[in-house]
């Protein structure tokens, strides 16, 4: 089963609309920022926190980038 099929079925069972193409991209970017600037397990947890917040995905992405250490700094 492909990602979008799985998400569609999961959302249907939860009586929710699946994320739009733009939302998927923004969530994957957020997850990448979290995973690459911390332990990889931060990625799904950051997305969970994002889903509980009332902030836009653009705002959440900016906040995640602020939390990320500079590129030359070790994790």
Secondary structure, DSSP 8 states (H G I E B T S, - for coil): --HHHHHHHHHHHTT-----HHHHHHHHHHHHHHHHHS-TTHHHHHHHHHHHS-S-HHHHHHHHHHHS--TTS--
